[in-house]
Amino acid sequence: MDKVYDHVQVLRGASFEVPDGAVTCLVGPNGAGKTTALKALGGLVRPDGGEVQVDGAAPGTSSFPLGHLGLVLGPDHWVESRTGFHSLKGLAMTSGVPESRVRQCLEEAGIAAVRDRKVRTYSLGMRQRLSLAAAMLGQARNLVLDEPFNGLDPEGVRWLRALLRSQAEEGRAVLVSSHLLAEVEDIADRVVVLTEGRVLAQAWTDDVRRSSGVLVRSGERARVLVLARARQWQVEEHEDQDTVLIDAEIEEVQKAFSQEGLSFTEMRQASRTLEDWFFHVLEEGGQES
Ligand SMILES: Nc1ncnc2c1ncn2[C@@H]1O[C@H](COP(=O)(O)OP(=O)(O)OP(=O)(O)O)[C@@H](O)[C@H]1O
């Protein structure tokens, strides 16, 4: 999908799938276009090119079935002078959801005790919980959440992780955006990396973690890189200056180090973390899947 705002291309052929029964995380730096992509999924932004389909229907059109998508756009989309209860009740009435479900969602989101307070008095975390309660109201088949961890306390983060997992286990397609991979690392089944409006990579997290390499810590970094280049090994450099992850068999690496007389303080088989993969993808700017 493409989107242009004021002559600036914000989405450039961004294409990704969000499978049922899984938590997909859309990650990327600030300004990458994540919110814009989510708004397009929610039918709030019309793409200038390409198309968006949710269960075969285009969001934002009259043929899009009510209750197909639960959308959380953030904690600042509420009318300040309304109570939490009335905010949700208003939404529930427009979508034929009974009041009992409103009470249940407020309870589940942990804000039943403040339901009669005006939103203006809510903390950031309470507003976020109200948004999450709203997304759950209609028990939609698809959930789209923009930065849902923002403002949540540690207990809230744990609750949200469990909630996302249970929603996926019930068969829903769950899409969560974040600019922090560490935040979603524990819950992502699938990750889509978006930068400058382009999808750089998308992968199942199990596949990423299965892909491994040889972790080498050596004070002779420059020589290690020269060796790797000569042997045509792929290398991921870590923030820690002395550490690299080499995509080769460990016996091969050991042999080459010994032949070249290279020293190391650590050499072991290691699996790639999601964060390693994320930064590698950003550095390479290429397509991995
Ligand atoms: N309504 C708008 N009018 C003009 N430009 C916009 C509009 N909405 C977003 N943009 C621009 O589009 C780009 C992408 O914004 P978007 O909010 O989609 O990014 P994001 O990845 O969600 O960022 P963040 O992680 O900071 O929330 C930014 O450069 C932003 O300034």
The ligand as an SDF file (V2000), in Angstrom:
LIG
                    3D

 31 33  0  0  0  0  0  0  0  0999 V2000
   -2.0360   13.5080    9.0170 N   0  0  0  0  0  0  0  0  0  0  0  0
   -0.7720   13.6620    8.6260 C   0  0  0  0  0  0  0  0  0  0  0  0
   -0.3990   14.6770    7.8460 N   0  0  0  0  0  0  0  0  0  0  0  0
    0.8850   14.8230    7.4300 C   0  0  0  0  0  0  0  0  0  0  0  0
    1.8800   13.9660    7.7680 N   0  0  0  0  0  0  0  0  0  0  0  0
    1.5670   12.9400    8.5520 C   0  0  0  0  0  0  0  0  0  0  0  0
    0.2420   12.7140    9.0350 C   0  0  0  0  0  0  0  0  0  0  0  0
    0.2540   11.5960    9.8030 N   0  0  0  0  0  0  0  0  0  0  0  0
    1.5190   11.1580    9.7970 C   0  0  0  0  0  0  0  0  0  0  0  0
    2.3060   11.9410    9.0480 N   0  0  0  0  0  0  0  0  0  0  0  0
    3.7530   11.7360    8.7870 C   0  0  0  0  0  0  0  0  0  0  0  0
    3.9020   10.4380    8.2620 O   0  0  0  0  0  0  0  0  0  0  0  0
    5.1090    9.8260    8.7460 C   0  0  0  0  0  0  0  0  0  0  0  0
    4.7670    8.4970    9.3860 C   0  0  0  0  0  0  0  0  0  0  0  0
    3.9960    8.7450   10.5560 O   0  0  0  0  0  0  0  0  0  0  0  0
    3.3980    7.5580   11.4360 P   0  0  0  0  0  0  0  0  0  0  0  0
    2.6740    8.1960   12.5730 O   0  0  0  0  0  0  0  0  0  0  0  0
    2.6470    6.6410   10.5670 O   0  0  0  0  0  0  0  0  0  0  0  0
    4.7540    6.8540   11.9510 O   0  0  0  0  0  0  0  0  0  0  0  0
    4.9960    5.8090   13.1220 P   0  0  0  0  0  0  0  0  0  0  0  0
    5.8750    4.7480   12.5550 O   0  0  0  0  0  0  0  0  0  0  0  0
    3.6940    5.3900   13.7170 O   0  0  0  0  0  0  0  0  0  0  0  0
    5.8370    6.6690   14.1630 O   0  0  0  0  0  0  0  0  0  0  0  0
    5.9170    6.6000   15.7910 P   0  0  0  0  0  0  0  0  0  0  0  0
    6.6590    5.3510   16.1640 O   0  0  0  0  0  0  0  0  0  0  0  0
    6.7120    7.8340   16.0880 O   0  0  0  0  0  0  0  0  0  0  0  0
    4.5240    6.6550   16.3220 O   0  0  0  0  0  0  0  0  0  0  0  0
    5.7430   10.8400    9.7000 C   0  0  0  0  0  0  0  0  0  0  0  0
    6.7260   11.5290    8.9870 O   0  0  0  0  0  0  0  0  0  0  0  0
    4.5970   11.7450   10.0530 C   0  0  0  0  0  0  0  0  0  0  0  0
    5.0660   13.0440   10.3420 O   0  0  0  0  0  0  0  0  0  0  0  0
  1  2  1  0
  2  3  1  0
  2  7  2  0
  3  4  2  0
  4  5  1  0
  5  6  2  0
  6  7  1  0
  6 10  1  0
  7  8  1  0
  8  9  2  0
  9 10  1  0
 10 11  1  0
 11 12  1  0
 11 30  1  0
 12 13  1  0
 13 14  1  0
 13 28  1  0
 14 15  1  0
 15 16  1  0
 16 17  2  0
 16 18  1  0
 16 19  1  0
 19 20  1  0
 20 21  2  0
 20 22  1  0
 20 23  1  0
 23 24  1  0
 24 25  2  0
 24 26  1  0
 24 27  1  0
 28 29  1  0
 28 30  1  0
 30 31  1  0
M  END
$$$$
